[in-house]
Amino acid sequence: MRSLLASIVVIAACSSGPPGPVQTPGASQQDCAGDALRTCACTGGSSCDSHCGSATECDLSCTGGSTCGVVECQGTTKCVSSCTGGSKCGYVDCTHVTDCETTCTGGSSCDINCDSATGCATTCTGGSSCLMYCGGATSCTFAECSGGTPMLACPGAVIVCNRACPSCGDGLCDRVAGETCASCKADCGGC
């Protein structure tokens, strides 16, 4: 009986939250500049992964059709990210962040991991599509969801705005929703 209970605890501990971010192939790796406040910008169609380390606050701007595959805010107190002008913010990692604010506008797409965050709020407007993982978060919501499909609550502690709930076979590899090459080869490719 004791070993069965230990197995259940191990399974529960290993299955919480989505898989972590994966570096974007070919993307420049940015260590955001600054001390307490760190800032990064990815502009003009660039491909960037941005890392804030343990800064107090991280501000990221992803503009002009850029791909910001990973925005690493885990360990910061406040993470402010802006994804505009048809850009793609593929994995904004706000795990355990006190205050995570994401603005996704102008036909952009944003996936935000709010696992165990204190407060996570996303503004999703102007034809943009957004997905948030909210497991363990104290507050996780869309501050604004407009310009398309209204907010939907999906299985697995996921909420979406201006898009359908994630499902294997929809053509999108939604890592923040738990999809990987092992769980959804149709969307994420082979491992």
Backbone as a ProteinNet text record, in pm:
[ID]
protein_1_A
[PRIMARY]
MRSLLASIVVIAACSSGPPGPVQTPGASQQDCAGDALRTCACTGGSSCDSHCGSATECDLSCTGGSTCGVVECQGTTKCVSSCTGGSKCGYVDCTHVTDCETTCTGGSSCDINCDSATGCATTCTGGSSCLMYCGGATSCTFAECSGGTPMLACPGAVIVCNRACPSCGDGLCDRVAGETCASCKADCGGC
[TERTIARY]
81.8	0	86.2	193.5	281.6	349	390.5	455.1	355.5	229.2	126.3	104.8	97.5	79.9	199	320.3	440.2	436.9	389.4	379.8	280.8	169	68.8	124.9	198.2	257.8	359.3	442.2	542.2	474.4	370.1	298.7	236.5	174.2	112.6	217.3	333.5	438.9	497.1	504.8	564.5	467.7	339.1	244.3	185.8	237.2	179.2	240.3	155.5	199.5	240.5	250.8	292.8	443.1	491	635.3	702.1	827.4	899.9	925.9	973.2	1001.6	1122.4	1126.4	1237.2	1294	1426.9	1488	1436.3	1416.4	1369.7	1487.8	1481.8	1593.2	1627.5	1754.5	1801.2	1776.7	1713.1	1683.7	1806.4	1819.9	1925.2	1884.7	1982.4	1957.3	1990.9	1891.5	1910.6	1907.5	2013.9	2010	1972.4	1851.5	1798.2	1886	1911.5	2003.2	1938.4	2021.8	1975.9	1997.7	1966.3	1980.9	1842.9	1783.7	1650.8	1546.1	1556.4	1466.8	1546.4	1504.7	1573	1479.7	1533.9	1453.1	1513.1	1425.9	1465.7	1372	1423.7	1340.4	1378.4	1278.3	1297	1213.5	1279	1209.3	1238.9	1159.6	1186.5	1192.3	1103.6	1098.1	1205.6	1274.6	1380.3	1321.4	1409.2	1371	1457.7	1393.4	1466.3	1407.7	1494.5	1455.8	1514.1	1432.8	1476.3	1471.2	1576.2	1590.1	1614.7	1535.8	1548	1615.4	1645	1710.8	1627.5	1693.2	1622.3	1605.1	1580.8	1556.4	1426.9	1414.1	1289.5	1178.8	1210.3	1111.4	1173.5	1094.8	1137.9	1035.4	1082.6	995.6	1044.9	956.1	993.3	899.6	956.8	879.6	912.8	810.2	825.5	738.4	801.6	726.5	764.2	681.8	713.6	725.5	635.5	636.9	747.7	803.8	911.2	856.8	946.3	912.6	990.5	918.3	978.4	937.9	1017.4	982.2	973.2	1068.3	1069.6	1090.3	1001.6	1020	1029	1149.2	1174.2	1169.3	1057	1039.7	1039.2	1048	1041.7	1145.6	1102.5	1193	1189.8	1120.9	1108.6	984.9	977.1	858.9	751.3	793.5	698	749.1	659.8	693.5	591.7	641	554.6	600.4	514.4	551.5	447.4	496.4	411.1	444.3	344.5	362.1	268	324.3	242.4	284	196.4	228.9	253.7	167.6	180.6	294.8	338.7	447.8	394.5	485.6	447.4	528.1	456.9	518.3	477	562.4	527.5	523	601.3	602.2	650.3	554.5	587	578.7	694	698.3	689.5	570.2	545.6	524.8	586	575.4	622.1	538.1	566.8	593.6	556.1	574.6	462.5	495.2	394.3	296.5	346.8	262	305.4	222.2	251.9	147.7	194.1	104.2	149.8	61.7	93.5	-8.3	41.4	-44.6	-17.2	-121.5	-109.2	-206.2	-152.1	-236.4	-187.6	-272.9	-233.8	-206.1	-291.8	-276.2	-163.2	-124	-16.1	-74.5	13.1	-31.4	56.3	-8.9	61.2	15.9	112.8	86.9	160	86.2	142.1	124.4	233.7	229.9	223.8	108.8	87.2	88.2	155.5	160.3	201	111.5	136.2	173.2	134	157.2	57.1	95.5	3.5	-102	-58.6	-150.9	-104.2	-193	-159	-275.2	-249.8	-356.2	-306.7	-387.5	-351.1	-457.1	-409.7	-495.9	-477.8	-584.5	-578.5	-679.1	-629.4	-717.2	-663.6	-741.4	-695.9	-664.4	-748.2	-727.8	-618.3	-573.1	-471.4	-536.8	-458.5	-508.1	-419.4	-482.9	-409.8	-452.5	-356.5	-379.5	-306.4	-372.8	-310.4	-330.2	-221.3	-231.8	-240.2	-344.3	-373.7	-361.8	-310.3	-303	-226.7	-287.6	-222.8	-212.2	-258	-249.4	-355.5	-320.6	-416.6	-519.9	-473.6	-560.5	-505.6	-587.9	-545	-663.5	-650.6	-765.6	-722.7	-816.7	-797.5	-847.6	-758.6	-798.8	-893.5	-866.8	-955.9	-941.7	-1054.3	-1058	-1158.1	-1106.9	-1197.4	-1142.9	-1230.3	-1189.2	-1207.1	-1283.9	-1304	-1385	-1346.2	-1414.8	-1398.6	-1505.1	-1491.4	-1408	-1370.2	-1291.3	-1362	-1283.1	-1334.1	-1249.6	-1315	-1244.2	-1227.9	-1106.1	-1074.3	-1029.6	-1027.1	-976.4	-830.2	-790.1	-649.7	-608.2	-699.1	-668.6	-619.9	-674.4	-636.7	-755.5	-726.5	-826.6	-771.6	-860.5	-819.2	-905.4	-851.9	-923.1	-897.5	-1003.6	-995	-935.3	-958.1	-915.2	-992.2	-983.5	-1046.8	-958.4	-1017.7	-939.2	-838	-720.2	-618.6	-660.1	-624.9	-647.4	-544.3	-500.6	-402.2	-464.2	-393.1	-442.8	-495.7	-489.5	-539.2	-433	-313.5	-208.1	-122.3	-151	-73.4	-8.9	121.6	189.1	180.6	81.3	55	127.2	258.4	340.3	288.5	241.5	187.9	64.9	-6.8	-122.9	-83.5	45.8	93.2	128.1	113.5	145.9	297	347.7	489.7	499.9	622.6	641.4	603	609.4	571.5	419.3	351	207	123.1	181.1	104.2	196.8	236.1	324.9	262.3	129.3	59.7	86	93.3	114.3	259.3	328.9	461.9	576.3	544.4	650.6	707.8	800	861.2	969.7	998.8	1103.6	1240.5
-119.3	0	125.7	124.8	239.3	268.2	164	185.3	237.6	193.4	244	392.8	435.2	575	657.5	606.1	676.9	691.5	588.8	595.4	701.5	713	812.7	953.1	974	1104.3	1140.5	1046.2	1070.7	1105.3	1032.6	1059.6	1198.3	1235	1366.5	1476.2	1457.5	1559.1	1575.9	1468.4	1475.7	1524.8	1525.8	1557.4	1698	1783.2	1915.9	2011.7	2094.3	2197.1	2145.2	2237.1	2199.3	2174.8	2112.5	2094.6	2230.9	2238.7	2365	2408.5	2533.1	2584.3	2514.3	2512.8	2455.5	2567.1	2578.3	2681.4	2674.5	2791.2	2799.8	2777.5	2677.8	2653.4	2778.5	2816.1	2930.3	3066	3071.5	3200.1	3254.2	3386.6	3447.3	3433.5	3410	3393.9	3525.8	3591.2	3720.8	3707	3754.5	3772.8	3918.6	3942	4077.1	4164.7	4287.1	4378.3	4443	4477.3	4549	4469	4531.3	4465.9	4428.3	4516.1	4486.9	4485.3	4579.5	4583.5	4542.1	4435.6	4389.1	4406.5	4455.1	4477.3	4406.2	4361	4295.5	4341.9	4344.5	4375.7	4283.6	4234.6	4152.1	4219.1	4273.8	4357.3	4314.8	4368.2	4355.5	4214.9	4127.6	3991.9	3899.1	3937	3854	3731.9	3640.9	3524.9	3527.6	3541.1	3560.3	3475	3424.9	3368.4	3462.2	3507.4	3607.6	3550.1	3579.3	3524.4	3636.6	3640.3	3746.3	3700.1	3572.3	3525	3556.3	3606.8	3633.8	3783	3859.7	4004	4026.7	4144.5	4178.8	4196.1	4268	4291	4269.8	4211.3	4187.2	4247.9	4331.1	4390.4	4345.6	4283.7	4235.2	4293.8	4332.7	4381.2	4295.2	4237.7	4153.2	4215.2	4276.6	4355.4	4321.8	4372.5	4367.2	4229	4138.4	4003.9	3915.7	3950.3	3871	3744.4	3649.2	3527.5	3527.5	3539.2	3531.4	3394.9	3294.4	3156.9	3132	3188	3171.1	3307.8	3342.2	3459.4	3402.6	3393.5	3326.1	3426.1	3428	3517.8	3441.7	3311.8	3232	3283.3	3309.4	3358.3	3508.9	3581.7	3726.3	3757.6	3879.7	3922	3968.9	4047.7	4102.3	4079.8	4030.3	4007.7	4081.2	4175.2	4250.7	4220.9	4158.7	4128.5	4186.2	4234.3	4293.7	4228.9	4170.9	4100.5	4167.2	4241.7	4323.3	4306.4	4352.5	4359.1	4225.9	4126.9	3995.8	3911.7	3939.6	3862.9	3738.3	3648.1	3524.3	3510.7	3512.4	3486.5	3344.8	3249.3	3107.9	3047	3102.9	3046	3153	3229.3	3325.9	3248.7	3228.7	3145.3	3230.9	3236.4	3312	3219.3	3102.3	3007.8	3073.6	3072.8	3127	3277.3	3350.7	3495.6	3561.5	3669.1	3738.8	3813.3	3884.7	3967.2	3948.3	3882.1	3857.1	3929.4	4024.9	4101.8	4087	4034.8	4017.5	4093	4167.1	4235	4173.3	4123.8	4057.2	4125.6	4203.4	4282.2	4274.6	4321.3	4336.5	4207.4	4106.5	3980.7	3893.6	3910.1	3829.9	3704	3614.1	3497.1	3485.6	3452.4	3446.6	3324.6	3248.8	3136.5	3166.4	3168.9	3209.8	3098.4	3060.1	2960.7	3034.4	3030.7	3098	2999.2	2888.3	2783	2841	2832.9	2876	3023.5	3106.6	3251.1	3312.1	3423.1	3492.1	3565.8	3640.7	3712	3706.6	3667.3	3654.6	3713.3	3822.3	3888.7	3916.8	3881.3	3900.2	3984.1	4079.8	4156.8	4099.3	4049.4	3982.2	4049.6	4135.6	4216.1	4224.6	4287.5	4319.3	4200.1	4098	3980.7	3887.7	3904.4	3816.1	3693.7	3585.8	3464.4	3435.2	3393.7	3374.6	3246.7	3185.8	3066.3	3086.6	3054.1	3064	2933.1	2884.2	2772.5	2833.8	2799.3	2863.7	2772.4	2651.7	2557.4	2614	2612.3	2656	2806.6	2884.5	3031.2	3084.9	3188	3252.6	3329.4	3403.7	3478.4	3465.4	3420.3	3397.9	3428.9	3535.1	3578.3	3662.3	3685.1	3781.7	3916.2	4014.8	4149.8	4204.5	4166.4	4198.6	4089.3	4046.6	3947.1	3999.1	4053.6	4110.5	4090.5	4106.5	4098.5	3962.1	3875.4	3742.1	3655.7	3529.2	3434	3476.8	3475.6	3512	3409.4	3446.9	3358.4	3224.6	3117.2	2982.4	2915.7	2840.4	2756.8	2619	2567.8	2440.3	2338.9	2211.6	2110.3	2138	2090.3	2099.1	2235.1	2312	2442.8	2542.9	2536.1	2624.6	2714.5	2842.8	2934.1	2991.6	3021.3	3074.9	3195.4	3278.2	3393.6	3401.1	3419.3	3433.9	3311.2	3196.7	3070.3	2956.6	2838.8	2720	2660.8	2577.2	2505	2416.2	2398.3	2315.5	2168.7	2104.8	1960.7	1904.5	1785	1721.7	1703.5	1751.8	1743.5	1876	1983.1	2113	2194	2137.3	2204.8	2299.2	2312.2	2398.5	2315.1	2326.1	2257.1	2346.4	2321.1	2404.5	2348.7	2377.9	2326.4	2374.4	2499.5	2552.3	2472.2	2412.9	2329.2	2183.1	2153.7	2018.7	1934.7	1987.8	1909.5	1906.4	1789.3	1770.1	1674.8	1652.1	1557.2	1415.3	1386.8	1254.5	1239	1348.5	1337.2	1373.8	1448.5	1492.6	1509.2	1397.6	1398.6	1472	1466	1530.1	1681.3	1745.4	1890.1	1928.8	1848.3	1886.8	1814.6	1724.4	1652	1539.5	1466.1	1354.4	1400.5	1317.8	1348.9	1312.1
0	0	0	79.2	88	-46.1	-118.2	-248.6	-351.4	-344.5	-434.5	-410.4	-283.9	-249.5	-298.2	-282.1	-329.2	-480.7	-551.4	-697.2	-741.4	-671.5	-705.5	-684.7	-574.1	-546.8	-654.5	-697.2	-800.8	-933.2	-969.6	-1094.3	-1089.7	-979.1	-966.7	-975.3	-911.9	-913.6	-1053.4	-1129	-1262.2	-1368.8	-1341.1	-1447.1	-1437.3	-1345.3	-1333.4	-1434.9	-1494.1	-1586.7	-1721.9	-1817	-1952.3	-1956.7	-2064.1	-2077.3	-2090.4	-2050.8	-2057.7	-2200.3	-2216	-2350.1	-2412.2	-2543.7	-2619.9	-2706.9	-2711.5	-2793.6	-2936.8	-2996.5	-3133.8	-3227.9	-3316.9	-3409	-3490.2	-3491.2	-3569.1	-3506.9	-3390	-3326.2	-3254.3	-3253.4	-3173	-3026.8	-2941.1	-2797.9	-2729.3	-2669.1	-2605.5	-2454.7	-2389.2	-2244.7	-2225.3	-2176.2	-2168.1	-2080.1	-2126.5	-2059.2	-1937.4	-1840	-1722	-1596.1	-1483	-1353.6	-1300.4	-1219.9	-1165.4	-1276.4	-1373.7	-1488.2	-1611.4	-1675.4	-1796.5	-1915	-2027.1	-2145.7	-2266.4	-2354.2	-2478.7	-2589	-2711.4	-2826.8	-2941.2	-3009.5	-3128.1	-3237.1	-3339.4	-3437.4	-3580.7	-3672.8	-3815	-3870.3	-3822.7	-3875.6	-3824.4	-3717.2	-3658.3	-3588.5	-3551.8	-3471.1	-3346.2	-3229.3	-3104.1	-2992.3	-2906.3	-2777.5	-2673.1	-2577.9	-2480.7	-2339.9	-2262.9	-2128.6	-2028.6	-1921.4	-1821.5	-1693.1	-1680.5	-1558.7	-1437.4	-1333.5	-1208.2	-1184.1	-1289.5	-1275.6	-1199.2	-1139.7	-1072.6	-1175.7	-1285.1	-1390	-1526.8	-1618.2	-1755.1	-1849.9	-1942.8	-2044.9	-2181.6	-2258.9	-2391.6	-2495.7	-2608.9	-2721.6	-2843	-2904.1	-3022.5	-3131.6	-3234.1	-3331.5	-3475.5	-3568.4	-3710.1	-3769.9	-3729.5	-3786.3	-3733	-3618.7	-3558.4	-3493.8	-3470.3	-3397	-3267.1	-3157.6	-3025.1	-2970	-3003.9	-2971.3	-2822.8	-2746.9	-2601.7	-2538	-2445.5	-2360	-2218.7	-2165.8	-2037.7	-1923.8	-1851.4	-1736.9	-1605.1	-1608.8	-1486.9	-1388.6	-1266.5	-1162.7	-1146.3	-1235.4	-1219.6	-1136.3	-1086.2	-1012.5	-1109.6	-1212.7	-1308.5	-1450.3	-1537.7	-1677.8	-1763.7	-1845.4	-1935	-2077.1	-2157	-2295.2	-2389.9	-2504.4	-2605.8	-2739.3	-2801.7	-2928.5	-3029	-3125.3	-3214.7	-3360.5	-3450.3	-3592.1	-3658.6	-3628.7	-3692	-3639	-3517.7	-3456.4	-3387.3	-3354.7	-3287.3	-3158.8	-3046.9	-2916.6	-2878.9	-2911.7	-2904.9	-2767	-2670.2	-2535.3	-2438.7	-2383.3	-2278.8	-2147.8	-2081.9	-1962	-1836.7	-1777.9	-1655.2	-1535.5	-1539.9	-1429.2	-1299.6	-1197.6	-1064.2	-1063.3	-1167.6	-1171.7	-1091.1	-1018.8	-939.6	-1029.3	-1130.2	-1216.4	-1361.8	-1442.2	-1583.5	-1668.4	-1751	-1836.3	-1981.2	-2066.9	-2208.1	-2291.7	-2391.1	-2487.4	-2623.6	-2688.2	-2817.3	-2913.1	-3010.6	-3099.5	-3244	-3334.7	-3474.1	-3547.5	-3526.9	-3599.3	-3549.6	-3424.5	-3364.5	-3300.6	-3257.3	-3181.3	-3056.7	-2944.6	-2816.7	-2737.3	-2686.8	-2596	-2466.2	-2353.8	-2225.7	-2123.7	-2057.8	-1952.1	-1818.7	-1752.8	-1624.7	-1509	-1525.1	-1423.6	-1288	-1190.5	-1052.7	-1040.2	-1135.4	-1126.3	-1027.8	-966.7	-876.9	-957.9	-1059.6	-1146.2	-1289.7	-1380.3	-1521	-1600.2	-1674.4	-1750.8	-1892	-1991.1	-2130.7	-2201	-2279.4	-2367.6	-2507	-2566.4	-2696.4	-2789.5	-2880.9	-2965.4	-3108.8	-3195	-3329.8	-3416.6	-3409.9	-3493.6	-3444.8	-3321.8	-3264.9	-3202.7	-3189.4	-3123.9	-3003.5	-2893.6	-2768	-2697.2	-2629	-2548.3	-2416.8	-2305.4	-2173.5	-2097	-2036	-1942	-1802.8	-1725.6	-1597.8	-1476.2	-1491.9	-1380.1	-1261.4	-1144	-1021.3	-1005.7	-1102.3	-1094	-998.6	-924.3	-835.1	-916.8	-1016.8	-1106.6	-1247.8	-1340.8	-1478.4	-1568.6	-1649.2	-1727.5	-1848	-1936.3	-2043.3	-1991.9	-1983.5	-1945.8	-2051.9	-2178.1	-2289.2	-2393.5	-2447.6	-2555	-2657	-2768.9	-2867.7	-3008.5	-3106.4	-3245.4	-3308.3	-3246.1	-3302.1	-3208.6	-3196.7	-3109.4	-2964	-2885.9	-2744.7	-2668.3	-2546.6	-2462.4	-2442.9	-2451.9	-2427.3	-2319.8	-2232	-2135.4	-2198.8	-2198.1	-2263.3	-2159.4	-2195.2	-2103.4	-2066.6	-1948.7	-1908	-1857.4	-1796.9	-1738.6	-1843.3	-1964.1	-2074.1	-2107.7	-2134	-2188.2	-2318.4	-2411.3	-2541.3	-2577.6	-2667.2	-2719.1	-2868.7	-2946.4	-3092.3	-3161.1	-3105.1	-3165.7	-3100	-3160.3	-3103.3	-2993.4	-2911.2	-2811.1	-2882.5	-2822.9	-2887.9	-2893.4	-3004.9	-3017.1	-3113.2	-3087.2	-3173.4	-3312.3	-3413.5	-3549.5	-3603.2	-3520.6	-3566.6	-3642.8	-3658.1	-3733.7	-3651.2	-3521.6	-3432.6	-3323.3	-3306.4	-3196.5	-3073.6	-2990.3	-2872.3	-2750.8	-2742	-2631.9	-2496.1	-2489.6	-2364.2	-2320.1	-2414.1	-2381.1	-2359.4	-2362.9	-2333.1	-2454.1	-2576.3	-2695.5	-2719	-2748.8	-2779.9	-2898.5	-2944.6	-3054.7	-3012	-2882.2	-2832.7	-2819.3	-2782.2	-2758.6	-2881.8	-2975.2	-3093	-3213.1	-3270.7	-3384.7	-3503.7	-3516.8	-3628.2	-3632.1	-3514.3	-3508.4	-3480.6	-3403.2	-3355.2	-3428.1	-3519.9	-3589.5	-3504.6	-3562	-3491.3	-3396	-3299.6	-3201.3	-3252.9
[MASK]
+++++++++++++++++++++++++++++++++++++++++++++++++++++++++++++++++++++++++++++++++++++++++++++++++++++++++++++++++++++++++++++++++++++++++++++++++++++++++++++++++++++++++++++++++++++++++++++++

